[in-house]
Amino acid sequence: MQGLPFTFRSDGFDFRQLDRIGDVVLLEKTAEWSTRQFYEVVIVQHHKPRPPWCNGGERMPSSEQWGVAGWSYSDLPGARTKFNALVEADQSRTQTKRA
């Protein structure tokens, strides 16, 4: 399975992973035309191999999933707060399933 790259370019933006716990990822987003940094918090989406001999992998949420599996922030503290809340919620669900 192919994982989400640590750095990548998409739609004219450069993305760099700042933190990842499980499927929750905090990304820094920059563009050549701006001196500002933006941030995105995403829940990595998994896809199965199609056709079967191709590798499955991870991807960013689609535009339609924004607000459910992806969030944009103009400041790092806000993005970090969302990241921490998603990680905590995921860990709580995992612990509940084990009990």
C-alpha positions, 0 to 999 in steps of 0.5 A: 500500500502506498502512503500519503507522501510527506511532501507533495504538490497539488493544485498549485500548492506545496504541502508538508506534513507537520504531524501524523497520528494514525490517519489524522494528518496536520499539513502546512500549505504554501504557494509561490504567490503568497508569503503566508502559510496555511494549514490543513487537517485531514483524515486520510482516505484509503482506497483499494487497488483497482485493478487488483494488481495495482497498489492501494493507497492513501489520498487526501479527502475529496472536495465533497468531503471537506468539512467532514474529513478535511479542514482548512486553517489560516493559523497553526494554533487553530489547526493544532487544536482540531488535529488534537481533538480528532486524535483524541476522538479516534483514540476514544473510539478505539478504546471503546471498541476494545472494551 
